[in-house]
Amino acid sequence: MIFNFDQEISRENTASVKFDGRQQYFGTTDVTPLWVADMDFAVPDCVTRALQERINHPVLGYTLYPDSIYQSIIDWFQRRHQWNIERDWILMAPGIVPSLFAAVQAFAKEGEGVIVQSPVYFPFFSAVTTNHRQLINNPLREVNGRYEIDFEHLETCAKQGARLFLLCTPHNPVGRVWSEAELQQVLDIGRRYDLTILSDDIHCDLIYSGVKHTMLGRLAQPGDKIITAIAPNKTFNIPGLGLSALVIPDEQQRTAMKKIFESLHMGNHNPLSITAFEAAYREGDAWLDALMQYLEATRDFAQDFIAREIPQLKLIKPEATYLLWLDCRALGMSDARLRDFFVHQCKLGMNPGSVFGEGGSGFMRMNIGTTKARIASALAAIKQGVAGLTK
Ligand SMILES: Cc1ncc(COP(=O)(O)O)c(C=O)c1O
């Protein structure tokens, strides 16, 4: 099957955060948007077809989760991740961010500690602070252009009475796929300090060749307190539909999460999200495999181009995700100046690294989930902008 990821699709005037939110976020619409983590590609045909079929039925009433959606999750994780999930373990949820917030409420009391690892996707912080829990940071360590977990410090964090650990796996924004050995160490610390671990695996299907992603939940033993958050949203470019799932083998923990959702009356979901979710997991394999080849070619192109043409920048080569973590520290700019430089000199809208917390200063996050041509011109604009700095 041929998939055309080179097709330019105009997303303006679709109420897209990435495109139509530019004025609000960057103060101008004159930037190529390479920020918000969605892609500019059309969703797989199987998703469009399923949605069209559903919309052909003219009633969009309250909808329950059909058995088939649970089965689509079980089959996908069995097929793609060799992880056997039981039907009873699955709790459907709105987006994954609401689940981060709910987990904080369910597993740590006010004032108790929750561990995160910066630099990390910013709602990991707000889930903790908005709920008045204590934020305990275990900053990732950068070792020769690759990030690692500081396990000694993680243990110190756990010792401080932390109740919950929000693990991002693969890690946004640094692109690490944690190895099985690293995940075993995480589990070991979790066991020794009776930590609940929320494993956010939203990027688990966006893995580049030569790298193996392991689901933490697959390594868990009975008695481990692991909650896995999954969704086809990033994988198949349907995040606007906002439906995800939690896999929680422990009954008590499942009940605790359910209680939080029920207290907010978050139960039913909409028929279109349910339809798209299931179609993607059922039939999306070939599209995803082609997508990853395309993204890998773009990532490798960017890596070569930056090394050759913009040696002032350093790319932290991602093992997963369509997000590039660009080390711009050698430009010697403050974060405000760096953002300004990319917006006004290069006309690019990227996420400043500083929003990802400690360790993010001097970095930018570039979203390559778009056509290769667009990334090529973005990189050419950076080259030109950087050259202009030295004139
Ligand atoms: C690690 C991580 N978790 C969650 C999300 C968003 O999840 P949702 O849109 O389902 O709330 C993102 C989006 O970028 C993410 O990178």
The ligand as an SDF file (V2000), in Angstrom:
LIG
                    3D

 16 16  0  0  0  0  0  0  0  0999 V2000
    3.9770   12.3370   27.2560 C   0  0  0  0  0  0  0  0  0  0  0  0
    2.6580   12.8800   26.8450 C   0  0  0  0  0  0  0  0  0  0  0  0
    1.5490   12.5640   27.5360 N   0  0  0  0  0  0  0  0  0  0  0  0
    0.3230   13.0180   27.1800 C   0  0  0  0  0  0  0  0  0  0  0  0
    0.1790   13.8590   26.0900 C   0  0  0  0  0  0  0  0  0  0  0  0
   -1.1720   14.3880   25.7270 C   0  0  0  0  0  0  0  0  0  0  0  0
   -2.1400   13.4800   26.0250 O   0  0  0  0  0  0  0  0  0  0  0  0
   -3.6800   13.7940   25.8030 P   0  0  0  0  0  0  0  0  0  0  0  0
   -3.8050   14.6760   24.6100 O   0  0  0  0  0  0  0  0  0  0  0  0
   -4.2620   12.4340   25.5960 O   0  0  0  0  0  0  0  0  0  0  0  0
   -4.1690   14.4360   27.0610 O   0  0  0  0  0  0  0  0  0  0  0  0
    1.3070   14.2330   25.3490 C   0  0  0  0  0  0  0  0  0  0  0  0
    1.1800   15.1610   24.2130 C   0  0  0  0  0  0  0  0  0  0  0  0
    2.1190   15.7240   23.7170 O   0  0  0  0  0  0  0  0  0  0  0  0
    2.5650   13.7290   25.7340 C   0  0  0  0  0  0  0  0  0  0  0  0
    3.6820   14.0370   25.0470 O   0  0  0  0  0  0  0  0  0  0  0  0
  1  2  1  0
  2  3  1  0
  2 15  2  0
  3  4  2  0
  4  5  1  0
  5  6  1  0
  5 12  2  0
  6  7  1  0
  7  8  1  0
  8  9  2  0
  8 10  1  0
  8 11  1  0
 12 13  1  0
 12 15  1  0
 13 14  2  0
 15 16  1  0
M  END
$$$$
